[in-house]
Amino acid sequence: MDLTNKLYLDDEDSPILKTIKGATTGLAAGIIWGTVLATWHDVPRVERHVALPGLIRTLKMCGSHGLTFAAVGGLYIGVEQLVQHQRKKMDFVNGAVGAFVAGAAVYGFKGRSIQSGVSAGSILGFTSAILDLGGRTMRQDTGKVYDPVTTIKRPNVR
């Protein structure tokens, strides 16, 4: 095992803490996505014996999407960490396996079919592998360090 993998594996965050962070981030993203979807759909007509039907529907959508995203995020990170610690390697396979298990479990359960679970798991696993192979970044690291704040005053030029 090379030094960069060893340093990453000895990170101060435990796999359980990373899994909790992944689930929490998924929950927040799902709630936001549920809110966006609720605003795109038509508000239901006023129903008898139901106070604030639009708010209730919005909260249900937020909760549903939040729990789904939390399950996907938690399973993805948890399985990725488990595979990483078992293999003692940090490469694209860990994320691909984690994404496949998360997609297959969550979306297979929601879709109530093995075919939808395998399809969703395959798509998420492929996407994760492509992102991991691509370096997860949009720009190249040149090694140059930029100071976020400068103390040098500019001359007043008019």
MODELLER restraints for C-alpha pairs under 7 A, 6 or more apart:
rsr = mdl.restraints
at = mdl.atoms
rsr.add(forms.Gaussian(group=physical.xy_distance, feature=features.Distance(at['CA:5:A'], at['CA:89:A']), mean=6.60, stdev=0.5))
rsr.add(forms.Gaussian(group=physical.xy_distance, feature=features.Distance(at['CA:5:A'], at['CA:90:A']), mean=5.95, stdev=0.5))
rsr.add(forms.Gaussian(group=physical.xy_distance, feature=features.Distance(at['CA:15:A'], at['CA:78:A']), mean=6.87, stdev=0.5))
rsr.add(forms.Gaussian(group=physical.xy_distance, feature=features.Distance(at['CA:15:A'], at['CA:81:A']), mean=5.81, stdev=0.5))
rsr.add(forms.Gaussian(group=physical.xy_distance, feature=features.Distance(at['CA:18:A'], at['CA:77:A']), mean=6.80, stdev=0.5))
rsr.add(forms.Gaussian(group=physical.xy_distance, feature=features.Distance(at['CA:19:A'], at['CA:74:A']), mean=5.11, stdev=0.5))
rsr.add(forms.Gaussian(group=physical.xy_distance, feature=features.Distance(at['CA:19:A'], at['CA:77:A']), mean=5.24, stdev=0.5))
rsr.add(forms.Gaussian(group=physical.xy_distance, feature=features.Distance(at['CA:19:A'], at['CA:78:A']), mean=5.02, stdev=0.5))
rsr.add(forms.Gaussian(group=physical.xy_distance, feature=features.Distance(at['CA:20:A'], at['CA:74:A']), mean=6.47, stdev=0.5))
rsr.add(forms.Gaussian(group=physical.xy_distance, feature=features.Distance(at['CA:22:A'], at['CA:73:A']), mean=4.92, stdev=0.5))
rsr.add(forms.Gaussian(group=physical.xy_distance, feature=features.Distance(at['CA:22:A'], at['CA:74:A']), mean=5.10, stdev=0.5))
rsr.add(forms.Gaussian(group=physical.xy_distance, feature=features.Distance(at['CA:22:A'], at['CA:77:A']), mean=6.13, stdev=0.5))
rsr.add(forms.Gaussian(group=physical.xy_distance, feature=features.Distance(at['CA:23:A'], at['CA:70:A']), mean=4.29, stdev=0.5))
rsr.add(forms.Gaussian(group=physical.xy_distance, feature=features.Distance(at['CA:23:A'], at['CA:71:A']), mean=6.34, stdev=0.5))
rsr.add(forms.Gaussian(group=physical.xy_distance, feature=features.Distance(at['CA:23:A'], at['CA:73:A']), mean=4.84, stdev=0.5))
rsr.add(forms.Gaussian(group=physical.xy_distance, feature=features.Distance(at['CA:23:A'], at['CA:74:A']), mean=4.12, stdev=0.5))
rsr.add(forms.Gaussian(group=physical.xy_distance, feature=features.Distance(at['CA:24:A'], at['CA:70:A']), mean=6.24, stdev=0.5))
rsr.add(forms.Gaussian(group=physical.xy_distance, feature=features.Distance(at['CA:26:A'], at['CA:66:A']), mean=6.81, stdev=0.5))
rsr.add(forms.Gaussian(group=physical.xy_distance, feature=features.Distance(at['CA:26:A'], at['CA:69:A']), mean=4.60, stdev=0.5))
rsr.add(forms.Gaussian(group=physical.xy_distance, feature=features.Distance(at['CA:26:A'], at['CA:70:A']), mean=4.16, stdev=0.5))
rsr.add(forms.Gaussian(group=physical.xy_distance, feature=features.Distance(at['CA:26:A'], at['CA:73:A']), mean=5.20, stdev=0.5))
rsr.add(forms.Gaussian(group=physical.xy_distance, feature=features.Distance(at['CA:27:A'], at['CA:66:A']), mean=4.39, stdev=0.5))
rsr.add(forms.Gaussian(group=physical.xy_distance, feature=features.Distance(at['CA:27:A'], at['CA:67:A']), mean=5.98, stdev=0.5))
rsr.add(forms.Gaussian(group=physical.xy_distance, feature=features.Distance(at['CA:27:A'], at['CA:69:A']), mean=5.65, stdev=0.5))
rsr.add(forms.Gaussian(group=physical.xy_distance, feature=features.Distance(at['CA:27:A'], at['CA:70:A']), mean=4.39, stdev=0.5))
rsr.add(forms.Gaussian(group=physical.xy_distance, feature=features.Distance(at['CA:28:A'], at['CA:66:A']), mean=6.53, stdev=0.5))
rsr.add(forms.Gaussian(group=physical.xy_distance, feature=features.Distance(at['CA:29:A'], at['CA:66:A']), mean=6.85, stdev=0.5))
rsr.add(forms.Gaussian(group=physical.xy_distance, feature=features.Distance(at['CA:30:A'], at['CA:62:A']), mean=6.75, stdev=0.5))
rsr.add(forms.Gaussian(group=physical.xy_distance, feature=features.Distance(at['CA:30:A'], at['CA:65:A']), mean=4.73, stdev=0.5))
rsr.add(forms.Gaussian(group=physical.xy_distance, feature=features.Distance(at['CA:30:A'], at['CA:66:A']), mean=3.72, stdev=0.5))
rsr.add(forms.Gaussian(group=physical.xy_distance, feature=features.Distance(at['CA:30:A'], at['CA:69:A']), mean=5.17, stdev=0.5))
rsr.add(forms.Gaussian(group=physical.xy_distance, feature=features.Distance(at['CA:31:A'], at['CA:62:A']), mean=4.50, stdev=0.5))
rsr.add(forms.Gaussian(group=physical.xy_distance, feature=features.Distance(at['CA:31:A'], at['CA:63:A']), mean=6.43, stdev=0.5))
rsr.add(forms.Gaussian(group=physical.xy_distance, feature=features.Distance(at['CA:31:A'], at['CA:65:A']), mean=6.14, stdev=0.5))
rsr.add(forms.Gaussian(group=physical.xy_distance, feature=features.Distance(at['CA:31:A'], at['CA:66:A']), mean=4.57, stdev=0.5))
rsr.add(forms.Gaussian(group=physical.xy_distance, feature=features.Distance(at['CA:33:A'], at['CA:65:A']), mean=7.00, stdev=0.5))
rsr.add(forms.Gaussian(group=physical.xy_distance, feature=features.Distance(at['CA:34:A'], at['CA:61:A']), mean=5.12, stdev=0.5))
rsr.add(forms.Gaussian(group=physical.xy_distance, feature=features.Distance(at['CA:34:A'], at['CA:62:A']), mean=4.12, stdev=0.5))
rsr.add(forms.Gaussian(group=physical.xy_distance, feature=features.Distance(at['CA:34:A'], at['CA:65:A']), mean=5.46, stdev=0.5))
rsr.add(forms.Gaussian(group=physical.xy_distance, feature=features.Distance(at['CA:35:A'], at['CA:58:A']), mean=6.40, stdev=0.5))
rsr.add(forms.Gaussian(group=physical.xy_distance, feature=features.Distance(at['CA:35:A'], at['CA:62:A']), mean=5.68, stdev=0.5))
rsr.add(forms.Gaussian(group=physical.xy_distance, feature=features.Distance(at['CA:38:A'], at['CA:58:A']), mean=5.32, stdev=0.5))
rsr.add(forms.Gaussian(group=physical.xy_distance, feature=features.Distance(at['CA:38:A'], at['CA:61:A']), mean=6.61, stdev=0.5))
rsr.add(forms.Gaussian(group=physical.xy_distance, feature=features.Distance(at['CA:43:A'], at['CA:54:A']), mean=5.65, stdev=0.5))
rsr.add(forms.Gaussian(group=physical.xy_distance, feature=features.Distance(at['CA:44:A'], at['CA:53:A']), mean=6.74, stdev=0.5))
rsr.add(forms.Gaussian(group=physical.xy_distance, feature=features.Distance(at['CA:44:A'], at['CA:54:A']), mean=6.29, stdev=0.5))
rsr.add(forms.Gaussian(group=physical.xy_distance, feature=features.Distance(at['CA:46:A'], at['CA:53:A']), mean=6.55, stdev=0.5))
rsr.add(forms.Gaussian(group=physical.xy_distance, feature=features.Distance(at['CA:71:A'], at['CA:106:A']), mean=6.92, stdev=0.5))
rsr.add(forms.Gaussian(group=physical.xy_distance, feature=features.Distance(at['CA:72:A'], at['CA:102:A']), mean=5.19, stdev=0.5))
rsr.add(forms.Gaussian(group=physical.xy_distance, feature=features.Distance(at['CA:72:A'], at['CA:103:A']), mean=6.71, stdev=0.5))
rsr.add(forms.Gaussian(group=physical.xy_distance, feature=features.Distance(at['CA:72:A'], at['CA:106:A']), mean=6.51, stdev=0.5))
rsr.add(forms.Gaussian(group=physical.xy_distance, feature=features.Distance(at['CA:75:A'], at['CA:98:A']), mean=6.95, stdev=0.5))
rsr.add(forms.Gaussian(group=physical.xy_distance, feature=features.Distance(at['CA:75:A'], at['CA:102:A']), mean=5.14, stdev=0.5))
rsr.add(forms.Gaussian(group=physical.xy_distance, feature=features.Distance(at['CA:76:A'], at['CA:98:A']), mean=4.50, stdev=0.5))
rsr.add(forms.Gaussian(group=physical.xy_distance, feature=features.Distance(at['CA:76:A'], at['CA:99:A']), mean=5.18, stdev=0.5))
rsr.add(forms.Gaussian(group=physical.xy_distance, feature=features.Distance(at['CA:76:A'], at['CA:102:A']), mean=5.22, stdev=0.5))
rsr.add(forms.Gaussian(group=physical.xy_distance, feature=features.Distance(at['CA:77:A'], at['CA:98:A']), mean=6.64, stdev=0.5))
rsr.add(forms.Gaussian(group=physical.xy_distance, feature=features.Distance(at['CA:79:A'], at['CA:98:A']), mean=4.74, stdev=0.5))
rsr.add(forms.Gaussian(group=physical.xy_distance, feature=features.Distance(at['CA:80:A'], at['CA:94:A']), mean=4.95, stdev=0.5))
rsr.add(forms.Gaussian(group=physical.xy_distance, feature=features.Distance(at['CA:80:A'], at['CA:95:A']), mean=5.33, stdev=0.5))
rsr.add(forms.Gaussian(group=physical.xy_distance, feature=features.Distance(at['CA:80:A'], at['CA:97:A']), mean=6.78, stdev=0.5))
rsr.add(forms.Gaussian(group=physical.xy_distance, feature=features.Distance(at['CA:80:A'], at['CA:98:A']), mean=4.61, stdev=0.5))
rsr.add(forms.Gaussian(group=physical.xy_distance, feature=features.Distance(at['CA:83:A'], at['CA:94:A']), mean=5.67, stdev=0.5))
rsr.add(forms.Gaussian(group=physical.xy_distance, feature=features.Distance(at['CA:84:A'], at['CA:90:A']), mean=6.05, stdev=0.5))
rsr.add(forms.Gaussian(group=physical.xy_distance, feature=features.Distance(at['CA:84:A'], at['CA:94:A']), mean=5.76, stdev=0.5))
rsr.add(forms.Gaussian(group=physical.xy_distance, feature=features.Distance(at['CA:92:A'], at['CA:129:A']), mean=5.31, stdev=0.5))
rsr.add(forms.Gaussian(group=physical.xy_distance, feature=features.Distance(at['CA:92:A'], at['CA:132:A']), mean=5.22, stdev=0.5))
rsr.add(forms.Gaussian(group=physical.xy_distance, feature=features.Distance(at['CA:92:A'], at['CA:133:A']), mean=6.25, stdev=0.5))
rsr.add(forms.Gaussian(group=physical.xy_distance, feature=features.Distance(at['CA:93:A'], at['CA:129:A']), mean=6.89, stdev=0.5))
rsr.add(forms.Gaussian(group=physical.xy_distance, feature=features.Distance(at['CA:95:A'], at['CA:128:A']), mean=5.94, stdev=0.5))
rsr.add(forms.Gaussian(group=physical.xy_distance, feature=features.Distance(at['CA:95:A'], at['CA:129:A']), mean=6.56, stdev=0.5))
rsr.add(forms.Gaussian(group=physical.xy_distance, feature=features.Distance(at['CA:96:A'], at['CA:125:A']), mean=4.25, stdev=0.5))
rsr.add(forms.Gaussian(group=physical.xy_distance, feature=features.Distance(at['CA:96:A'], at['CA:126:A']), mean=6.52, stdev=0.5))
rsr.add(forms.Gaussian(group=physical.xy_distance, feature=features.Distance(at['CA:96:A'], at['CA:128:A']), mean=5.41, stdev=0.5))
rsr.add(forms.Gaussian(group=physical.xy_distance, feature=features.Distance(at['CA:96:A'], at['CA:129:A']), mean=5.19, stdev=0.5))
rsr.add(forms.Gaussian(group=physical.xy_distance, feature=features.Distance(at['CA:97:A'], at['CA:125:A']), mean=6.38, stdev=0.5))
rsr.add(forms.Gaussian(group=physical.xy_distance, feature=features.Distance(at['CA:99:A'], at['CA:121:A']), mean=6.42, stdev=0.5))
rsr.add(forms.Gaussian(group=physical.xy_distance, feature=features.Distance(at['CA:99:A'], at['CA:124:A']), mean=5.32, stdev=0.5))
rsr.add(forms.Gaussian(group=physical.xy_distance, feature=features.Distance(at['CA:99:A'], at['CA:125:A']), mean=4.67, stdev=0.5))
rsr.add(forms.Gaussian(group=physical.xy_distance, feature=features.Distance(at['CA:99:A'], at['CA:128:A']), mean=6.55, stdev=0.5))
rsr.add(forms.Gaussian(group=physical.xy_distance, feature=features.Distance(at['CA:100:A'], at['CA:121:A']), mean=3.88, stdev=0.5))
rsr.add(forms.Gaussian(group=physical.xy_distance, feature=features.Distance(at['CA:100:A'], at['CA:122:A']), mean=5.66, stdev=0.5))
rsr.add(forms.Gaussian(group=physical.xy_distance, feature=features.Distance(at['CA:100:A'], at['CA:124:A']), mean=5.92, stdev=0.5))
rsr.add(forms.Gaussian(group=physical.xy_distance, feature=features.Distance(at['CA:100:A'], at['CA:125:A']), mean=4.58, stdev=0.5))
rsr.add(forms.Gaussian(group=physical.xy_distance, feature=features.Distance(at['CA:101:A'], at['CA:121:A']), mean=6.19, stdev=0.5))
rsr.add(forms.Gaussian(group=physical.xy_distance, feature=features.Distance(at['CA:102:A'], at['CA:121:A']), mean=6.72, stdev=0.5))
rsr.add(forms.Gaussian(group=physical.xy_distance, feature=features.Distance(at['CA:103:A'], at['CA:117:A']), mean=6.45, stdev=0.5))
rsr.add(forms.Gaussian(group=physical.xy_distance, feature=features.Distance(at['CA:103:A'], at['CA:120:A']), mean=5.13, stdev=0.5))
rsr.add(forms.Gaussian(group=physical.xy_distance, feature=features.Distance(at['CA:103:A'], at['CA:121:A']), mean=3.99, stdev=0.5))
rsr.add(forms.Gaussian(group=physical.xy_distance, feature=features.Distance(at['CA:103:A'], at['CA:124:A']), mean=6.21, stdev=0.5))
rsr.add(forms.Gaussian(group=physical.xy_distance, feature=features.Distance(at['CA:104:A'], at['CA:117:A']), mean=3.91, stdev=0.5))
rsr.add(forms.Gaussian(group=physical.xy_distance, feature=features.Distance(at['CA:104:A'], at['CA:118:A']), mean=5.25, stdev=0.5))
rsr.add(forms.Gaussian(group=physical.xy_distance, feature=features.Distance(at['CA:104:A'], at['CA:120:A']), mean=5.84, stdev=0.5))
rsr.add(forms.Gaussian(group=physical.xy_distance, feature=features.Distance(at['CA:104:A'], at['CA:121:A']), mean=4.30, stdev=0.5))
rsr.add(forms.Gaussian(group=physical.xy_distance, feature=features.Distance(at['CA:105:A'], at['CA:117:A']), mean=6.37, stdev=0.5))
rsr.add(forms.Gaussian(group=physical.xy_distance, feature=features.Distance(at['CA:107:A'], at['CA:116:A']), mean=6.77, stdev=0.5))
rsr.add(forms.Gaussian(group=physical.xy_distance, feature=features.Distance(at['CA:107:A'], at['CA:117:A']), mean=5.28, stdev=0.5))
rsr.add(forms.Gaussian(group=physical.xy_distance, feature=features.Distance(at['CA:107:A'], at['CA:120:A']), mean=6.42, stdev=0.5))
rsr.add(forms.Gaussian(group=physical.xy_distance, feature=features.Distance(at['CA:108:A'], at['CA:114:A']), mean=5.73, stdev=0.5))
rsr.add(forms.Gaussian(group=physical.xy_distance, feature=features.Distance(at['CA:108:A'], at['CA:116:A']), mean=5.43, stdev=0.5))
rsr.add(forms.Gaussian(group=physical.xy_distance, feature=features.Distance(at['CA:108:A'], at['CA:117:A']), mean=3.44, stdev=0.5))
